[in-house]
Amino acid sequence: MEPVRRWCRVTVLAPDGGELATCLLEGPGDPDLRAVDDVARLALWAGRLGGGIVLADLSPATRELLELAGLSVEVEGQAKFGEESLGVQEGQEEGHPRDPSC
């Protein structure tokens, strides 16, 4: 049985920047898509409240998986490459002529 590893610490922030909650994401081995889902759900919850999330103690495997999933995240107060942090991220995709319509 693999030892439990910490993948990251997620702090949920209120609109005024105060901490609403702190969650540790951990498990045996490397993180999987459930960890990405957990981060995304916490970000959605925080966003609905008008706040955001900050990730700390981020393992390299977790960072890589979040980037692979296309999530920009704020890590210890700094958004990566000037992107907006997860939970306050806004974007719009352009349609292309060859894209199938839904």
C-alpha positions in Angstrom: 0.0 0.0 0.0 1.4 3.4 -1.0 1.8 6.1 1.6 -0.5 9.1 1.6 0.9 12.1 -0.2 -0.2 15.7 0.0 -1.1 17.0 -3.5 -2.0 20.6 -2.5 -3.7 22.8 0.0 -6.7 24.8 -1.3 -7.8 28.0 0.5 -11.2 29.3 -0.4 -11.4 33.0 -0.2 -14.4 35.3 0.4 -14.9 38.4 -1.9 -13.1 40.5 0.7 -10.1 38.2 0.7 -10.8 36.5 4.0 -10.5 32.8 4.3 -13.7 30.8 4.2 -12.1 27.3 4.3 -8.9 25.4 3.8 -8.9 21.9 2.3 -6.0 19.4 2.0 -6.0 17.3 -1.1 -4.1 14.1 -0.6 -4.1 10.4 -1.4 -2.0 7.4 -2.2 0.4 8.0 -5.0 0.1 10.8 -7.6 -3.0 12.8 -8.1 -5.6 11.8 -10.7 -8.5 13.5 -12.4 -10.5 13.4 -9.1 -8.0 15.9 -7.7 -8.6 18.2 -10.7 -12.4 17.8 -10.2 -12.0 18.7 -6.5 -10.0 21.8 -7.3 -12.5 22.8 -10.0 -15.5 22.3 -7.8 -14.0 24.3 -5.0 -13.2 27.1 -7.5 -16.8 27.0 -8.8 -18.2 27.2 -5.2 -15.8 30.1 -4.3 -16.7 31.9 -7.6 -20.4 31.6 -6.9 -19.8 33.3 -3.6 -17.8 36.1 -5.3 -14.4 34.8 -4.1 -11.7 32.6 -5.4 -9.1 30.0 -4.4 -5.4 29.9 -3.8 -3.3 26.7 -4.0 -0.3 26.2 -1.8 2.0 23.3 -1.1 1.4 22.2 -4.7 3.2 19.0 -5.7 4.8 19.0 -9.2 2.5 16.2 -10.3 -0.6 18.2 -9.2 0.7 21.4 -11.0 1.3 19.4 -14.2 -2.1 17.7 -14.1 -3.9 21.0 -13.5 -2.0 22.6 -16.4 -2.8 19.6 -18.6 -6.4 20.0 -17.8 -6.2 23.7 -18.9 -6.8 25.2 -15.5 -4.9 28.4 -14.7 -4.3 28.5 -11.0 -3.1 31.0 -8.4 -0.2 29.6 -6.4 0.7 31.3 -3.2 -0.6 34.7 -4.4 0.8 34.7 -7.9 -1.2 33.7 -11.0 0.9 31.8 -13.5 2.1 33.8 -16.6 -0.2 36.7 -15.8 -3.4 34.6 -16.2 -6.3 35.2 -14.0 -6.6 32.7 -11.1 -9.0 29.8 -11.1 -12.3 30.8 -9.7 -12.2 34.3 -11.2 -11.1 33.1 -14.6 -13.1 34.4 -17.6 -12.8 33.4 -21.2 -14.7 33.0 -24.4 -13.9 30.6 -27.2 -14.2 31.6 -30.9 -16.1 29.3 -33.2 -14.3 28.1 -36.3 -15.9 27.1 -39.6 -14.7 23.5 -39.4 -15.9 23.0 -35.8 -19.0 20.8 -35.5 -22.0 22.6 -34.2 -23.5 21.3 -30.9 
